[in-house]
């Protein structure tokens, strides 16, 4: 122990004597370990940790499945049968999650909500610091009640201790707050932040479009619970198969349907394909950054080991064995790893706090709670120390070699050897960094092209006001929207207002099966085809031209024959080389089949994504079709913040119980490019971190080697070499590593980046401007990282004094 303690003290003194290498290496380790720690924390939080805030051991999730078409949720009749007739579960609860507009004290919010069975919190073991929750002895089954999250209580209600008994408004109803959930519980659906829980009795009131509780084939519920005592998984699946056979006698159940049991922790099965792609990319990029870090540290340690050959030779001359020298190098690497782990813990904690507060998709309640716990701290320390030790082996072996003649002469002069090993390691990290930067550059250029893409309609200077009026009758809804349009046009700066069911490039859409109604009787349907219900002047507000026929009739009544507007693509699909105006369109969904007369053809625009292929679409008149969810589109001219505030104030005055969300139309399109934006952020962060690590490594290496070469530089300047010439020589030596790196890095990127093809728009995977941009950026960073220490050495060097001293 005394020997190890002495070696640790010696290692600390050695790192203090070489501040440039120490700072560069510890910074590199901190950044590399942070990237891996954050990536693994995200994966662990989603895939392996039990549901946060729950306290029920053995919690499982029940899912339905069919061999031909997976159905990962269950219907309400199935839930009742599983709970009462299967003999499998000790406890079982159900939930349905979705986003919903609510209002508290007149403030409209779009939050994540869940409709749950009344034993939900008891089954999950979730504590309610305030209120009885859905206890049946406290409230009637028909009392509209709600439990809110701790975050909602603090952020909107200011942590009011008298919150119980206050109300929130949703879909025209008032729900009494009967509980506040624990701070750590944000819902049982990983990745979805729930802010309010409503009883399942109010499903049709809160989420009327999400499912019919009476239909066995209308599957919308997630089920969680615990198995009966003493029941193993094999017997449980056998009983579930028996229940499925009994239920198969009911119409619409499905002869091949079964039930499965999976762990409640981790990602929901429906999200597994998407999560797998994202997490695989995240882990790959984090390990790539760690590889850059390791190459950086190895290069720095190798250069330091070469410069210490004189010291090692002296120790050998005094009787030290080679194994002792290797051990000393490894102790130094371990100490260095620990020095890098400490700042990485602080940085990882900060990054995780930012990620926990982030909302990757605006307007949607998506996010994760990520934290750095004990096991992850141990993991971080192991990664940092392990990387430093493993990549310290080569410098340790190199530093333990001793040529008593050559090394003594070189060490006495404090020179660094002419080995190219550390320069090769620098080239490796720069080449990997080039691959990351090329990928990030392609995503950035693609999104920039997409941002300036013309969707075919005017979305600038348009505000949207969304409201859900499911809890009121159709006549009341129409009166509300008429008053809303009138109030909007009275706001200073507003030029026009009109109604539409969806926002183009937004996150919602409905579909119907369609076919030519005047074609062959057995004509196959074209659908499903997206559509929207609109007022007649919405197309004019958005600038979507009608290329044939006319708009909807001015005095159109519900009793009149249905009218339809179709786009060019749908017209060409159904009636190629014919005039579609006056034809009959058959439209069918689960509610039945209706026919409509085609009165006009409109130009094809982008409906769901900016880079989508031309897509069939049609419009239906609001006067003949009724929907609870509608969006008021408002065209304005002036300051957007002033108009938005005035519009919000006018709309709230109509009915404070109805939540209305006002935002710019441009904000909706962030959802349509969310995946591409997320990948751009991840690639850019990885590329930037790799570039910073590479720059730190180059700076540290050049600083250290320049310091060890001061005698050589002083002699060169003494015999007539100018400072700029000496600096150019130092920079050119670094640029040789960069040139090698760019050859391999860009070549590798040309092989890797085609995998981004489906996410790129208007940019080739071999985009020359991107390659030039990456080359220029890396060249500038390397030149700067080399010039600074070279300038410091040549400008601040007192030539005469140095030569006398040496």
N, C-alpha and C positions, 0 to 999 in steps of 0.2 A: 504493500500500500504506500509505503514511504517513497518507493521508486516511482510509482505512478503519479503520486502527488508532485514529486519533483519534476517529472516530465511535463505535467500539466502547467506548472509554473513556468518552466522553460518555454513551453509552447506559447503561453500568453505573452511572455516578454518578446519572443520572436515575432509574433503578430503585431505587437505595438511598434517594433522597430521598422516594420514595412507597412506603413499606413496606406499606401496606394493600393497594394495587393489586397490588404485586409478589407478595406472599404469596398473595393470592386467585387471581391468574392462574397462577402456577407450580403451585399445588396443583391447580387445575382441569386444567391441561395434563397433569400427572403422572397424575391419575386417568383422564383420557380416553385418553391414550396407553397406559396399562397395560391398559385393557380391550381395545383393538384389538390390542395386542401379544400378549396371552394368547390371544385368539381365533384370530389368525393362526398362532400357534405350535402350537396344537392341530390346526388344519387341516393345517398343513405336516407335523407329526409323523405324521399318519395318511395323508394323501393323496400327499405328494410325496417325503418322505425315504426313502432305501433302508432296508432292514431294519437296525436298529441292531445292531452287534456282528458283522455279516457282512462278509466281505472277498472276495466273488466278483463281478467285473464282469459285466454282462449277465445277471444272474439273472432268470429268468422263472418264471411260474406257469402250470401247465397245468390247464385246467378242461374238464369235459364240458358239453355243451349239447344240448338237444333242442328242436325248433321248437315243439312243442306244450306242453311242460312243462320249464322250465329245470332242469337238474341240475348244480350247480356243483362237484361233487366226482366222483371216479372210483372204480371198484371195484378190488380187488386184482388180478384177472386183467387188467383194462385197464392198470393200472400196469405189470405185467410185460411186456405187449405193447408199450406205449409205450417202455419202456426197452430192450427187446431186439430188437424187430422193426420199429420205425418208421424207423430211420435218420435221425432228426431230432435226437436229443439227444446231446450230449457226455457230460453227467452228468444224472442224474435221481434224486431222492429223494422220499420220501413221509412224511406224518405224519397222525395223527389226534389232535385235542385234545379234552379233556374235563376235568371236575372229578372228583377222586377223594379219598377219605379214606385217609390213610396214618398210620403211627405210627412215631415215632422215640424210642427209649428210653422207651416207655410213654406218650409224649405224642401225643394224637390231633390231626391237622390235616386240614383240607379245603383242598386246593391244586389248582392247574391242572397237568395233566400232558399229556404227548404220547407217543404210541407211534410210533416212527420207524424207518425203515430204517437199517441199520448204517452206511451211508456219509453219514448226515445231516450231521454236523458238518463232514466233509471237503468235501461239495458246497457247503455254505453258507459255507465259509471261516471257521468259528467256532473260535477257539483255546480250548483247555482248559488253564488254568494248572496244574491238578493232574490227574494220572491219564492213562492211555492211552485212555479212552473205550471205544468198542465195537470196538476193534482185534481182528481175528480171530486174530492170533497171540498175543494175551494171554489170551483166554477161549474156551471152547467155545461153540458156537451155542446150546446148551441151558442154559448157565449163567445163572441169573436175575441180571441186573446192571441198574444204573441210573446215570445221570449226573444230578447235582443242580445247581440254580442257585446262583450266588454268594450271592444273598439268603438262600436256605434254609440254606446252609452257615454264614453268619454269624449269622442270627437264631436258629436252633434248635440248631446244633452249635457255636456260639461260635467259628467260624473255626478249629476243631481241625485242626492240620496233619497229624494222623494219621487224617484222615477216611476215607482209602481203606481199604477192607476192612470198614468198619462197615456195618451193614445198616439198611434201612427195611422196614417191613411194609406190605403192600398185598394185600387180598383173601385173607388167610390164607397168603400166601407171603412169604418173606424175600428181598429183593433186595440184592445186594452193591454198594456204592458204588464205581464205577470211574472217576469223573471229576467235576470241578467246572467249570462253564462260566464264561466271562469275565463280569465284572460288568455290562457293558453289554448282554449278550444275554439277553433275556427271552422268546425264542420267535420263530417265523416267522409267527405269526398275529397281525397288528396288533390291539392292544386286549385281547389275552388274555395274561395273565402265566403263563408256564410255569415251574414249580418243579422238575419232574423229567421226565427223558426215559427211556423204556423201549424196548428193541428191539422191532421189529415182530413178531419171532418169538413174542412173549408177548402178542399182541393179545387172544387169547381168554382169557388169564389175567387181564389188567389191565382190559380194557374188553370183557367178553364180550357185552354188550348192544348194542354199537355197530356191529357188522358181521360178516358171515360172509366170510372170505377166499376161500372157494371159489365164491361166487356172483358172476356177472358183472353182475347187476342190483342187487347190494347195495353201493351206492356210499357211501363214507364217508371216503375219503382225499383229502388235499390234496397235490398234486405240485408240486415246484419243481426247477429245474435250469438248464442252459445249453444253447444250441443248438450243433450241430456246427459246426466251423470252416468258414467260407465259405458257410454256408447262410443265405439271407435269409428274411425272414418269409413271403413269398409262396410260396416253394418248400416251406417247412416246413408251411404249411397244406395245400398240395396233397398232401404225403406223409401228413399226418394224415388227410385225407379218404380216401385210398387205404386206410389201415389200418382206418378205420371201416367201409369197404365189406367188407373181408375179415372183420372181426369180426361183421358183421351176419348171417353165416351161423349164428352160435351162437344158441341159444334165449335169449330174454329180453334180448338186447342192445338191441334197439330199432332199427327201420329208419331212423328219422330222426335218430339220434344222431350228433353230430360232436364234435371236439375243438378247443379254442381256446387260443391263447397270449396271455397278458397279462403286463404287468410285475409282478414280484414285490413291488415297493414299493407302498405305499398300502393302502387298506382291502380286505378280502376281498370279492369280488363279492356274496356272500350277504348282506353287511351294508350294501351301498351304499344301499338305500332308507331304512333307519333312520338311517344316518350323514348322508345328505343332508338329511333333515328337521332333525336336531339341529344340524348345522353351519350350515345356512341361517339357523336361528333365532339361533344364537350370533353369526354375523357381522352379522345385521341389528341385534341388540341392541347389539353393540359399536359399530357405526357410529352408532346412535342416541345412545349415551352420548357419542361423539365430537362429534356435532352439538350436544348440550347444552354440551359443553366449548367448542366454537367460538363459539357464541352468547354464552356467558359471557365469554370472552376479548374478543370484539369489543365487547361492551357496556362492559367495563372500560376498554379502550383508547380507545373513543369518548369516554367521560366524561373520561378523562385528557387527550385531545386538546383537548376543549372548554375545559378548565381552563388549557391552555397557550397559548391564543390570544394572550395578551399577550406571551409569550415569542416566539412565531412572528412577531408583528407587529414586535417590536423587531429580529428578525433580518432581516426583509424591509426594514425601514428602513435597516439597515446594508449592504444590497446582496445578501442571499441570494436565489437564484432559487427558484421554486416546486419545481422538480425536485430541488433540494438538500434542501428540507424533506421532500419525500416520501421521498427516499432515507434521510434520517435516521430517519424513522418506521419504515421497513422494516428498517433495521439494528437498531433497538430491538426490533422484533417478533422478529427472528431471535435476538437475544440472549435475549429472554424465552423463546422456544421451547427453546433449549438449556438454560436454567435449569430448565425443567420436565422435560426429557428425563432429566436425571441422576437425580432421585429416582424417575422412572418405571422406570428400569432396575433399581434396587434393589427396588422394589415388585414388578415383573414377575417377577424371579428368585425372590422369596419365594413369590409366588402359584403359580408353576410347581412349586416344590418341594412345596408343599401338594397340588397336583393330582397329582403323580407318586406321592405316598404315599397318595392317596385310593383307596378302594374304593367306587365309586358304588352297587354292588349287593351288600349284605352276603351272605356265604356263597358268592360267585362270584368267580373269579379274573379280574376285569375291571379294566382300568386302562391308563394310558398313561404312557410316560416322556417328559416334556416338558422342554426345556431352551432357554436363550437363547443361540444361537450368533452368529457374526459377521454373517451376512446379516440375521438378525432384529434385531441391534443397529442395523445400518444402517437397516433398515426403521423401527424405533422412532424413531430420530433424524429420519428424513425425515418421518414423520407429525407429530411434535411441532413441528419447525421449519416444515414446510409449512403446517400448520394455523394457526400463529401468523402466518406471513407473509400467507397468503391472507386471513384474517379481520382482518388488520391494514391491508389496503388501504383499506377505508372510513374508519377513523380517520385513516390517513395523508393521504388526500385532504381529509377534513374539517379536519384540523389544519393543512394547508398553505394553506387559504384565509385571507386577511387583509383585514379591514376596518379600516384604520388608525385610524379614529375610534372605532367601537364596541368593537373588540377591545382597543384600548389602554386605554379606560376600564374595561372588564370585567376585563382581565388585571391592571391595577394594583390592583384590589380583590381579586384571587384568586378570582373567582366562577366557577361553572360555568354554562354557557348553559342555556337553557330547552328545548333540543332533546329530543324524545321518542324519538329513535332508539335510545338505549341502553336506555330503558325497554321499548321494543318487543322488543328482543333478549332482555331478561330475561323478558318474557312468553312468548317463543318457547321458551326453555329450560324454563320452568316448565310449559308446556302439554305438551311432549314427556315431561317427567318424570311428569306426571299420567297419561298413557297407560300408562307402564311400571308405575306404582304401582297403577293399577286392575287391570291384568293380574295382578300379583303378589298383590294382595289377593283376587282371585277364586280363584286357585289355593290360597291359604292357607285361605280359608273352605271351599273344596271339600274339601281334605284333612282339615280339622278335622271337617267333617260325616261324612266317610268313616271317620275314626278312631272316632267314636261310633256308627257303624252296627252294628246287631245282625246278625251273619252267620248266626244261627240255631242256633249251638252255643256252648258255653263254651270259650273259648280262654285265659281268664285262669287263672292258677295251674295251668298245664299245662306240663310239660317234655317235650321230645322227645329220644330217644337214637337216632341213626342208625348203622347198620353195614351193610357190604356183605360178604356171605359167599359170593361167587361161586366161590371156590376150593375149597369143600367140598361134600360131598354133602348131599342133602335131610335125611337123618336127623340128621346132625351139626348142620345149621342149626337144626332144630326143638329139638334138645337145648340148643343155645346160647341160643335165645330163651326157652326155659322157665326156664333158670337165670337169665337176665337179669331176667325178670319177678319171679322169686322174690327175687333180690337187691334189686330196686327196692322191693318191698313191705316189705323189712326196714329201709329207710332211715328214720330218725326224721322225721316230718312227711309221709311219703308215705301216701296213703289208698287208692290203687288204681293198677293198671298194666294196660295192654292193648296189643295189637299192631295196626298198620295199615301198609299198603303205602306210603301217601302221607300228607302233612300237608295238611289242608284249608287253602287260601290259601297253599300253598307254591309251589315252582317246578317240581314234577314231576307228571306224570300219564300214564296209559296209556289207550288207546282200543280199542274193538272195534266191529265192525258188529253190530247187533242187529236182530232182527225177531220178531214174534209167531210162535212155533213151532206154534201150533194154528190159525193163520189160513190164508189161501189159499196153496196151494203156491207160487205165483209172486209172493207179497207182496214188495214192494221193501223192502230193509233201511233202517232208520232212521238208522243210524250215519253216521260214527263217534261213539260215546258214551263219555264218561269213566267209569272205574270204579275201585274200590279193593278190595284183598283185606284183610279184617279178621278179628280175633277177635270172638266174639259179644258180648262186653261192652264193646267200644270205643264203641259208640253211647251206651250208658248213661254211660260216663265223660265223653263230650263233651256229653251232654244232648240228643242228637238223638232225638226221640220216634218210636216206631213207631205209626203211625196206623191200621194194619189188619194183621191176621194176627199173626204171632209172630216172635221172633228166630230165629237159626240154632239147630239142635238142640244139646243139651248133649253128647250122646255121638256126635256126627257123625263118621263114618269116611270115609276116602278112597274106599272101595268103595261107599258109599251113593250114591243118586241126588243129583246136584248140586242145591244150594239157592241161591237168589238173593233178595236184597232190592233193591227198586227204589224210586225216589222218586216223589212225586206226579206230577211233570211227565212222567216216562217212562210211568207208568201211564196218564195221560190221553192220551198220544200213541199208545200201542199198543192200549189197550182203553178208548176213551172211553165214559163212561156205563155201564161194566161193572165187575164185581168182578175185579181182576187176580189175587187170591190163588188159587193152585192152577193157574194157567195155565203154559204152557211158553214159555221165552225161549230163542231161538237166538242164540248168540254166536260170532262168527268173527273170526279174525285170520290172520296168515301161518302159524301153527302148526296151523290146522285149525278145525273147527266143533264146538262142544259145546252141549249143551242143559242148561237148569237149570229147576227148579220154583220158581216165585215163591211164597215162604212169607210174605212181608210187604211192606208199603208204609211207607216212612219219610218224614218231613217233608223238604221241599226246603230246602236251605241254600245258602250261598255256597261254591263249591268252588275256583275259581281266583282270582277278584277280588271285592273287597268290593262293587263296584257292578255286578256282572254281572246280566243278566236271568235269570229262572228257567231252569235248565238240566237236561236229562235226566242221570241218574246212577244207577249201581247198584253193589251191594256183593256180593262173593263171599267164602265162608268160607275162612279160612286153613287149616283142617283138610283141605280138598279141593283147594286151589290152592297151589302152591309158588312162591315168588320169592326170589331171592338178596338183593335190597335190601328191607329192612323197617325200620320205625320203631317204637320202643317209646314209647308215650304214658304219661306218669306224672302223675297228679293229686296235688297236694300241698297242705298247709295249714301255712303258716309262712314263715320267711325264705327267699326264693328262693336267695340265694347259699349259705346253709348247706345247703339241700337239694340244690342242684346239685353242690356239692363232694362231699357224701356220696354222691350217686348216681354221679358220675364215678369216685370211688374204688372203690365196690363193683363197678361194671361192668368197670373195668380189671383188677380182680383175677380175673375169670372167665377172660380170655385176653388177655395183654398183646400178643399178635401181631395182634389184631384192633382196628383203629382204630374208636373209638366217639365220635361228636360229640354232646355234650349242649348244648342251648340251649333258651331259652323258646319256646313255640309262637308267641307274639306276634311274635318276631323273624322268623319265616318270612314274615309278611304284608308286610314291607318290599319283597320282590321283586315282589309283585303290584301295587304302586303305584310302582315304581321310576321309570317314565317321568314320571309326574305329579310325583313328588318332585324329579326332576332339573330339570324345567321350572320348578317352583316356585323352586328354588334359583337358576336362571339369571335368571328374571324378578325375583326379590327382590333379587339382587345388582345387576342392572342398575338397577332402580328405586331402591335405596338409594344406589348410586353417583351416579345422576342427581340425587337429592335432596341429597346432600352437596355435589355440584358447584354445584347451584343455590343452596344455602344459603351456600356460600363466596362465590359470585358476588354474591349480594344483600348479604352482610356487607361484602365488599370495596367494592362500589359505594356503599353507604350510608355506610360509614366515610370513603371518599374525598370524596364529595360533601358530607358533613356537615363535614368538615375544611375544605373550600374555602368553605363557607357560614358559617363561624364569625362573620364580621363581621355578616352578616344576622341570625344567631341572637342575637348579643350586643345588637344594636340593638333587636330585638323584646323581649328580656328587660329591656332598659334602660327601655323605655316601658311596662312593666307586665306583659308576658306571663310566665306562670309556666313553670318547667321542665317539669312534666308536660304542659302544653298544647303546648309546643314539641315535646316527644317524640311526642305524639299526631299532630302534623302530619307529622313525618318518617315515622312508621309508616303513616299513611293514604296517603301518596304511594307507598309500597311495595305496599300492599294494592290499589291501583288496577291495578298490573301483575299481581298475583295474580288479581284478579277477571277480567281479560281472559284470562289464561292458563287459568283453570278453565273458562271458557265454551268456548274452543276445545279444550282438552285433554280434558275429559270428553265433549264432543261427538264428538271423534275416537275416543275409547276406545269409545264406543257402536257405532261402525262397525267397529272392529278386533277387539274382544274376542269377538264371536260365533264367530270362528275357533277359539276354545278350547272350543267347545261339547262335543266328544266327550271332553274331558279333565275336564270339570266334573261334579260330582255334587251335586244338591240346591241348586245356586246358579245363578241366572240371570245371563246376561252383562250384564244391566242391574240388578244387585243394588244396591238403594238403600243398605243399610248400608255396603257397600264404597265407594260413591261418597262418602257422608258421612264415612267414615273417612279417605279420601284427602284430601278437602277440609279436614278438621280438622287432619290431620298437616301438610299443606303450609302452611295458615294459621298454625299454631303455629311452624313453622320460619321462615317469612318474618317474623312478628312478632318472634321472638327475634333473628333476624339484623339487624333494623332497630333494635330497642330498645337493644341493647348499645352500638353506636356513638353513638346519639342520647343515651343516658344519660351516656356518657363525656364527650361534648361539653358537655352542659348542667350536669352535676354538678361536673366538675373545672375548669370555665371560671372564671377570675378576671375577672369582668366589668369592673371598673374598670381593672385593669392592661391588659387586652386592648384596651379602647377608647382608652386613652392611647397604647399602642404603635402602634395602627393609625391 
